[in-house]
């Protein structure tokens, strides 16, 4: 908690942080053996497209919830994501679901996911495909 009082982060479930990972909200996978080919961005994006917020019939990639995707030279992947709303009922589970989906890609070592709230998510972040699926034109 900060000196000005509690913030949203004080109330968010952060399972991985209890294991000493600071602000990491999801972690999965293991370090790759030396010489293992590293996954490409397209394969990781395809894995992200398999993860859905249970309340919205559009994947998290098309919703624009993924803010950053960093693939390290050793195959570890760091994801920064947000949620459609801070009070999202799956806030505690969705980052771990994302970490597991990414870690399941051949050529990915450890996948870490961090929730961020700045900038806030808006409907403008959705792809045209998401807008079409949700009839939001």
HUQUI-V159646 format. One record per helix or strand of 3 or more residues. SS is the DSSP state (hx for helix, st for strand). FROM is the first residue (numbers start at 1). TO is the last residue. If there is no record, write none. Layout:
ss={SS:SS}
from={FROM:FROM}
to={TO:TO}
//
This chain:
ss={hx:hx:st:hx:hx:st:st:hx:st:hx:hx}
from={8:16:26:41:60:66:77:91:111:123:128}
to={11:19:28:48:63:71:81:103:115:125:133}
//
